[in-house]
């Protein structure tokens, strides 16, 4: 039976411990607030969302909410680099619709194909783009654009607005939001690729 929103025993401790070990990887010591989660997920049309991808799910604060809203036959692919988080997610969310992958968002197209999909309806990301080296950031953004189905959206939350110029250049159409009720306050970017040619690596 599909499950979401697991018990949070140990969840915040694992998140905080990882932040102090790798602060650049997470960007904040506190997981996302319910206000931020609601605003990030609000643009998703759950009736048509068949394939979703989440970059950097961490301890699953947003993952659980996605699973709670998803259709019974939809799929969520969560791509996480941290092996501790990967193990936690696999044990905390025993949901057949969730596929937790230890890997990089830069390989999203390969990961989708490995799981039997050519594209995603929505990709959600909280990875701190402003701390990534420019070549890695560029590859992730371009491959994300290529991985979205026509009409798909890239939903991004950040603690800095520095990635905005790159998002506009790669995706074209970028709508903005801001959530003050979060530690730290978060910038939101809702990106829809414009129908134009874009060379990807």
Backbone bond lengths (Angstrom), bond angles and torsions (degrees), N, CA, C in turn:
res aa  C-N    CA-C-N  psi(-1)  N-CA   C-N-CA  omega(-1)  CA-C   N-CA-C  phi
1 X - - - 1.471 - - 1.526 108.42 -
2 X 1.356 118.77 133.49 1.449 120.53 -178.68 1.521 111.23 -60.14
3 X 1.327 117.15 141.78 1.452 121.37 179.98 1.519 109.18 -134.71
4 X 1.323 116.56 148.36 1.449 123.68 173.26 1.505 108.28 -143.38
5 X 1.347 116.53 173.75 1.453 122.29 178.23 1.531 113.05 51.69
6 X 1.331 119.38 64.74 1.455 120.36 179.33 1.516 111.03 -70.84
7 X 1.318 116.98 170.39 1.451 121.10 173.82 1.520 109.52 -59.99
8 X 1.340 117.10 143.85 1.460 120.72 -173.77 1.521 112.03 -95.72
9 X 1.333 119.14 13.40 1.456 121.65 178.93 1.530 109.86 -59.12
10 X 1.321 116.29 117.41 1.456 121.58 -179.84 1.516 113.90 86.09
11 X 1.324 117.93 -12.10 1.462 121.40 -175.59 1.528 111.31 -64.68
12 X 1.331 116.25 -51.77 1.465 119.80 -178.46 1.527 111.50 -67.52
13 X 1.339 116.42 -35.38 1.459 120.08 178.94 1.523 111.17 -63.25
14 X 1.329 116.65 -44.43 1.461 120.82 178.70 1.517 110.48 -63.42
15 X 1.333 116.82 -42.13 1.460 121.05 -179.95 1.527 110.38 -62.64
16 X 1.351 115.78 -47.77 1.467 119.52 -178.15 1.520 111.34 -64.92
17 X 1.333 117.14 -41.23 1.461 120.28 179.51 1.526 111.14 -61.16
18 X 1.330 115.78 -41.31 1.464 119.99 179.23 1.514 111.12 -68.07
19 X 1.342 117.20 -37.44 1.468 119.76 178.58 1.523 111.17 -59.76
20 X 1.334 116.69 -45.64 1.455 118.84 -177.75 1.529 112.41 -69.41
21 X 1.333 117.36 -23.98 1.465 120.46 175.57 1.526 111.34 -81.69
22 X 1.361 115.98 -39.90 1.464 121.25 -174.18 1.534 109.73 -136.67
23 X 1.347 119.43 68.88 1.461 121.10 -175.88 1.523 114.38 -61.19
24 X 1.326 117.34 -32.29 1.470 119.47 -179.50 1.520 110.69 -68.04
25 X 1.335 117.01 -30.22 1.455 121.03 -178.24 1.532 112.15 -67.53
26 X 1.347 117.44 -34.92 1.458 121.04 -173.58 1.523 113.11 -103.63
27 X 1.326 117.84 -41.79 1.452 119.69 179.10 1.513 114.29 89.26
28 X 1.327 119.42 -23.67 1.465 122.56 -179.98 1.518 109.24 -148.57
29 X 1.338 115.58 147.15 1.458 120.38 179.71 1.528 112.18 -82.29
30 X 1.333 117.10 -14.81 1.460 122.44 -176.57 1.524 109.79 -112.82
31 X 1.349 119.08 131.95 1.465 120.34 174.98 1.527 111.98 -60.64
32 X 1.312 116.56 163.97 1.460 122.15 -176.15 1.530 112.13 -59.94
33 X 1.341 116.26 142.30 1.455 121.47 178.45 1.521 110.43 -76.92
34 X 1.337 116.50 163.79 1.467 120.60 178.73 1.528 110.83 -64.90
35 X 1.324 117.32 -27.66 1.459 120.80 178.81 1.530 110.51 -68.85
36 X 1.330 115.45 -43.93 1.463 119.33 178.25 1.518 110.54 -65.88
37 X 1.331 117.11 -43.79 1.464 120.58 -179.33 1.518 110.74 -58.21
38 X 1.328 116.31 -46.05 1.464 120.19 -179.33 1.524 111.44 -60.72
39 X 1.341 116.68 -41.93 1.462 119.62 -178.31 1.527 112.09 -70.80
40 X 1.332 116.92 -36.86 1.465 120.43 178.61 1.522 110.94 -64.82
41 X 1.325 117.24 -41.61 1.467 121.64 -174.55 1.519 113.75 -87.38
42 X 1.315 117.19 -12.46 1.472 120.21 -175.36 1.530 114.07 -57.95
43 X 1.356 120.51 -36.42 1.471 119.18 -178.33 1.528 114.31 -71.62
44 X 1.323 118.85 -9.88 1.464 120.74 -174.81 1.525 111.05 -75.34
45 X 1.319 115.78 129.60 1.468 122.49 174.24 1.524 106.18 -88.79
46 X 1.315 116.04 96.88 1.463 120.43 -171.26 1.516 113.13 -66.29
47 X 1.314 117.58 -23.67 1.456 120.17 178.86 1.517 113.39 -69.59
48 X 1.349 117.35 -25.34 1.464 120.60 -179.00 1.521 112.29 -110.42
49 X 1.322 118.02 -1.88 1.460 121.43 -177.33 1.523 109.99 -79.83
50 X 1.324 115.76 97.42 1.462 121.92 -178.56 1.527 111.87 -95.37
51 X 1.328 116.44 -38.05 1.467 121.37 -179.77 1.523 108.46 -130.17
52 X 1.324 115.78 119.48 1.459 121.72 178.02 1.521 109.09 -122.24
53 X 1.329 115.64 148.62 1.454 121.58 177.15 1.523 107.83 -126.64
54 X 1.326 116.19 138.99 1.459 120.82 174.17 1.517 109.09 -122.06
55 X 1.332 115.84 126.08 1.454 121.42 175.26 1.530 109.54 -91.92
56 X 1.327 117.42 132.29 1.452 121.39 174.29 1.511 113.89 61.78
57 X 1.341 118.69 55.57 1.464 120.75 -176.90 1.525 114.19 -67.93
58 X 1.341 118.10 -17.32 1.457 119.71 179.11 1.516 111.38 62.41
59 X 1.349 116.58 -124.32 1.464 121.31 179.74 1.519 112.09 -93.88
60 X 1.341 116.91 10.60 1.458 119.72 171.37 1.512 116.21 88.01
61 X 1.325 118.27 20.19 1.460 120.55 179.94 1.524 111.33 -57.21
62 X 1.318 116.52 -43.04 1.469 120.88 177.51 1.523 110.43 -87.70
63 X 1.304 117.44 -33.05 1.468 121.55 179.86 1.519 111.71 -53.31
64 X 1.323 116.76 -47.62 1.461 120.59 -179.44 1.506 112.78 -61.80
65 X 1.331 116.96 -36.90 1.461 120.30 179.41 1.525 111.25 -71.70
66 X 1.336 116.76 -35.58 1.469 119.39 175.13 1.517 110.13 -62.34
67 X 1.329 116.58 -47.29 1.466 120.47 -179.77 1.524 111.49 -61.00
68 X 1.322 117.10 -36.27 1.461 120.38 -179.65 1.523 112.40 -67.27
69 X 1.337 117.11 -24.31 1.458 121.28 -177.38 1.534 113.30 -99.97
70 X 1.328 117.42 -19.85 1.458 122.05 -173.23 1.518 113.24 -67.16
71 X 1.318 114.87 154.07 1.462 121.01 171.84 1.519 110.20 -65.45
72 X 1.336 118.00 154.51 1.474 120.44 -179.75 1.522 113.69 -61.02
73 X 1.334 117.89 -26.37 1.462 120.42 -176.95 1.531 112.67 -106.08
74 X 1.330 117.97 13.44 1.462 121.58 178.50 1.527 109.75 -86.39
75 X 1.336 115.24 168.13 1.467 121.47 -179.78 1.517 109.49 -129.38
76 X 1.332 115.80 136.20 1.461 122.58 173.18 1.518 108.31 -117.08
77 X 1.335 115.94 122.18 1.460 121.46 175.50 1.520 107.45 -105.44
78 X 1.330 116.46 115.98 1.459 122.32 -179.65 1.519 108.91 -103.08
79 X 1.326 116.87 118.94 1.461 122.32 -176.51 1.527 108.59 -105.80
80 X 1.322 115.91 117.13 1.467 122.15 -174.15 1.525 110.12 -134.91
81 X 1.328 117.05 134.63 1.457 121.00 -179.62 1.527 112.87 -86.14
82 X 1.331 117.55 -27.24 1.464 121.78 -173.98 1.529 110.86 -82.55
83 X 1.337 118.47 118.07 1.468 119.93 -176.78 1.529 113.65 -63.99
84 X 1.341 118.14 -30.17 1.467 120.45 177.17 1.524 110.76 -64.10
85 X 1.318 115.71 -42.44 1.461 119.72 178.13 1.528 110.88 -67.32
86 X 1.323 116.47 -39.08 1.463 120.37 179.15 1.523 110.44 -59.17
87 X 1.317 116.42 -47.92 1.476 120.05 178.74 1.520 111.44 -61.93
88 X 1.328 116.23 -41.74 1.468 120.02 -179.86 1.534 111.04 -62.87
89 X 1.312 116.09 -47.45 1.470 120.10 -178.61 1.521 111.91 -60.44
90 X 1.321 115.95 -42.87 1.468 119.66 -178.01 1.518 112.11 -65.45
91 X 1.339 117.03 -31.32 1.463 119.25 179.93 1.529 112.21 -87.89
92 X 1.331 116.97 -32.10 1.465 120.71 -174.55 1.524 113.44 -82.96
93 X 1.335 117.46 -22.90 1.463 121.22 -176.62 1.533 110.10 -123.40
94 X 1.317 117.45 79.40 1.477 120.73 179.42 1.519 110.91 -79.27
95 X 1.324 115.68 70.07 1.467 122.23 -175.68 1.523 108.09 -122.37
96 X 1.309 117.31 124.48 1.465 121.14 -177.98 1.521 112.78 -63.33
97 X 1.316 117.57 -18.66 1.469 120.36 -179.87 1.515 112.68 -81.44
98 X 1.328 117.29 -12.89 1.459 122.27 -177.04 1.518 111.08 -98.38
99 X 1.334 115.79 130.39 1.455 121.92 174.99 1.521 107.93 -123.42
100 X 1.328 116.02 109.12 1.457 121.75 -178.08 1.526 108.72 -92.62
101 X 1.317 116.22 123.43 1.461 122.34 -176.49 1.523 109.17 -118.13
102 X 1.319 117.15 126.87 1.454 120.23 171.80 1.520 107.41 -85.22
103 X 1.311 115.26 110.80 1.456 119.60 -175.50 1.506 110.83 179.39
104 X 1.324 115.42 -168.15 1.455 122.51 -175.65 1.523 111.07 -109.88
105 X 1.330 115.59 144.54 1.465 120.72 175.10 1.523 111.22 -61.55
106 X 1.322 117.28 -22.48 1.466 120.45 178.24 1.521 111.85 -65.35
107 X 1.323 117.40 -17.43 1.463 121.81 -179.41 1.525 112.04 -104.47
108 X 1.323 117.55 24.26 1.462 120.85 -172.79 1.524 112.46 -58.07
109 X 1.322 118.38 -39.61 1.471 119.29 -178.03 1.526 111.34 -67.12
110 X 1.337 116.09 -40.81 1.467 119.79 177.11 1.521 110.34 -64.33
111 X 1.309 117.11 -43.28 1.466 121.29 -179.32 1.523 110.84 -63.71
112 X 1.301 117.80 -42.55 1.465 120.63 176.67 1.522 111.09 -58.39
113 X 1.340 116.31 -47.19 1.463 119.87 -179.11 1.528 111.42 -63.37
114 X 1.330 116.31 -38.35 1.464 119.66 179.14 1.524 112.26 -62.77
115 X 1.316 116.48 -24.09 1.465 120.98 179.35 1.528 112.40 -102.01
116 X 1.330 115.83 11.02 1.454 120.07 172.40 1.505 116.11 89.61
117 X 1.339 117.87 18.41 1.462 121.16 -177.75 1.528 110.35 -124.38
118 X 1.320 115.33 146.92 1.458 120.36 176.97 1.517 112.12 -94.58
119 X 1.335 117.21 -24.55 1.461 120.24 -176.71 1.522 109.67 -157.70
120 X 1.331 115.32 171.37 1.461 121.90 178.65 1.521 109.57 -121.15
121 X 1.328 115.94 149.89 1.461 120.59 174.63 1.527 111.07 -76.38
122 X 1.338 114.46 -41.26 1.468 120.31 -178.42 1.525 109.59 -140.39
123 X 1.333 115.00 142.06 1.460 121.40 172.01 1.521 107.23 -126.02
124 X 1.334 116.51 126.34 1.461 123.19 -177.43 1.517 107.88 -111.64
125 X 1.338 117.11 134.99 1.459 119.50 -176.49 1.516 112.37 -142.13
126 X 1.349 114.86 134.14 1.445 120.95 170.66 1.513 111.80 -121.75
127 X 1.335 117.83 9.18 1.462 119.05 179.80 1.537 109.05 -64.78
128 X 1.331 117.74 138.60 1.474 120.80 -174.28 1.524 112.13 -75.21
129 X 1.311 116.47 91.19 1.465 120.88 -175.28 1.524 112.67 -61.07
130 X 1.335 117.68 -31.75 1.466 119.52 -175.50 1.521 112.23 -67.78
131 X 1.335 118.24 -18.36 1.466 120.76 -179.91 1.527 112.34 -96.21
132 X 1.324 117.67 -5.31 1.456 120.60 -179.16 1.530 110.60 -81.92
133 X 1.325 118.13 147.71 1.463 119.48 171.24 1.527 109.83 -58.85
134 X 1.313 116.52 145.56 1.459 121.08 -175.15 1.531 113.43 -54.48
135 X 1.338 120.05 -44.05 1.470 118.68 179.65 1.532 112.64 -62.27
136 X 1.340 117.98 -39.17 1.463 121.01 179.29 1.525 110.40 -67.00
137 X 1.315 116.56 -42.75 1.471 120.51 178.15 1.527 110.91 -60.96
138 X 1.330 115.91 -44.01 1.470 120.39 -179.28 1.523 111.25 -62.87
139 X 1.327 116.77 -43.50 1.466 119.18 -178.82 1.524 111.23 -64.96
140 X 1.345 116.92 -42.84 1.464 119.44 179.93 1.521 110.92 -62.23
141 X 1.330 116.91 -44.93 1.457 119.32 -178.02 1.530 111.87 -65.38
142 X 1.323 117.53 -43.16 1.457 120.29 -178.92 1.531 111.52 -68.65
143 X 1.324 116.98 -40.37 1.460 119.20 179.07 1.519 111.32 -71.77
144 X 1.312 117.28 -30.71 1.464 120.24 174.33 1.520 110.65 -63.66
145 X 1.328 116.01 -44.66 1.471 119.76 177.96 1.527 110.55 -59.49
146 X 1.320 116.21 -43.26 1.461 120.62 -179.10 1.525 111.98 -68.57
147 X 1.340 117.42 -26.06 1.460 121.11 -176.94 1.518 113.29 -83.03
148 X 1.333 117.44 -13.74 1.462 120.38 -178.94 1.523 111.01 -81.64
149 X 1.321 116.10 140.75 1.452 120.40 173.08 1.528 108.97 -69.47
150 X 1.345 119.05 161.12 1.465 120.14 174.39 1.527 110.07 -56.06
151 X 1.313 116.25 127.69 1.451 120.74 -177.24 1.511 114.23 87.05
152 X 1.341 117.22 -1.82 1.456 120.61 178.93 1.519 111.67 -74.09
153 X 1.335 116.66 168.73 1.463 121.17 -176.38 1.522 111.62 -134.56
154 X 1.328 114.31 147.59 1.457 123.43 174.79 1.518 106.85 -109.59
155 X 1.332 117.43 115.80 1.458 123.37 -174.69 1.522 108.40 -107.22
156 X 1.327 116.43 117.45 1.459 122.02 -169.70 1.522 110.38 -123.66
157 X 1.337 116.89 136.06 1.463 120.43 169.40 1.525 108.37 -125.82
158 X 1.336 115.20 136.64 1.460 122.75 -173.96 1.527 110.01 -142.26
159 X 1.321 116.14 159.29 1.460 120.58 175.67 1.517 111.17 -99.17
160 X 1.313 116.08 9.70 1.458 123.62 175.88 1.523 107.61 -146.26
161 X 1.333 116.55 150.86 1.467 120.90 179.12 1.528 111.93 -96.16
162 X 1.336 116.79 11.16 1.467 119.07 -173.39 1.521 113.79 -66.80
163 X 1.324 118.07 -21.30 1.460 120.39 -179.16 1.532 112.23 -80.91
164 X 1.322 117.98 -7.93 1.467 121.05 -173.99 1.525 112.98 -55.44
165 X 1.327 117.32 -45.86 1.472 119.87 -177.81 1.523 110.68 -60.28
166 X 1.334 117.35 -41.11 1.467 120.63 178.92 1.517 111.03 -66.99
167 X 1.324 117.42 -40.47 1.458 120.30 178.71 1.525 111.12 -62.23
168 X 1.323 117.16 -43.25 1.465 120.52 179.53 1.522 110.99 -64.83
169 X 1.317 116.47 -40.06 1.464 120.08 -178.95 1.528 111.67 -66.13
170 X 1.342 117.20 -40.15 1.457 120.62 -175.23 1.529 112.07 -83.78
171 X 1.341 116.88 -41.01 1.463 119.70 -173.27 1.523 113.47 -100.31
172 X 1.308 118.34 -28.99 1.451 120.36 -179.91 1.515 112.38 91.00
173 X 1.326 116.94 -70.42 1.456 121.58 -176.81 1.527 109.64 -94.35
174 X 1.333 116.31 110.89 1.462 121.32 -179.55 1.527 109.13 -130.12
175 X 1.329 116.44 117.29 1.456 122.17 174.40 1.527 108.15 -97.23
176 X 1.343 116.05 145.03 1.458 119.65 -174.70 1.524 112.61 -113.54
177 X 1.319 115.55 152.79 1.448 122.48 172.59 1.517 108.85 -145.17
178 X 1.321 116.57 171.01 1.459 120.97 179.02 1.520 108.53 -149.20
179 X 1.317 116.62 129.23 1.460 121.26 -179.55 1.525 108.78 -116.09
180 X 1.342 114.70 109.16 1.462 120.76 -178.69 1.524 111.86 -77.28
181 X 1.345 116.67 -29.58 1.464 121.13 -174.85 1.520 110.99 -85.12
182 X 1.305 113.90 61.43 1.466 121.11 177.87 1.516 107.38 -153.19
183 X 1.330 116.86 151.82 1.461 121.09 175.52 1.532 107.43 -111.21
184 X 1.274 118.44 102.69 1.451 133.25 2.16 1.545 110.19 -85.42
185 X 1.370 118.80 162.15 1.472 119.34 172.38 1.522 110.00 -53.92
186 X 1.335 115.51 142.37 1.467 119.45 -169.97 1.523 112.03 -120.82
187 X 1.324 114.42 141.63 1.461 122.39 170.21 1.530 108.30 -89.19
188 X 1.328 115.77 139.77 1.456 120.41 178.11 1.516 109.31 -120.73
189 X 1.332 115.44 140.69 1.456 122.06 -179.74 1.525 108.32 -133.42
190 X 1.316 115.88 124.25 1.457 121.99 -179.15 1.531 107.14 -112.02
191 X 1.334 115.54 106.96 1.461 121.79 -168.29 1.524 111.16 -108.55
192 X 1.326 115.80 128.94 1.463 122.10 175.66 1.520 108.26 -124.36
193 X 1.333 118.24 119.11 1.465 119.80 -177.72 1.528 111.69 -60.50
194 X 1.308 115.32 131.40 1.458 119.75 173.05 1.528 108.65 -75.32
195 X 1.338 117.53 148.43 1.480 120.67 -177.38 1.518 111.50 -74.39
196 X 1.328 115.54 82.66 1.459 121.45 178.53 1.517 108.32 -143.77
197 X 1.316 116.82 164.33 1.459 121.81 -179.86 1.516 109.81 -77.78
198 X 1.334 116.60 137.34 1.456 121.37 176.70 1.523 108.43 -142.14
199 X 1.311 116.37 121.41 1.457 120.46 179.34 1.517 109.59 -76.51
200 X 1.337 116.60 130.24 1.464 120.85 178.83 1.513 109.29 -115.67
201 X 1.322 115.70 153.23 1.463 119.65 -179.60 1.496 110.50 -85.16
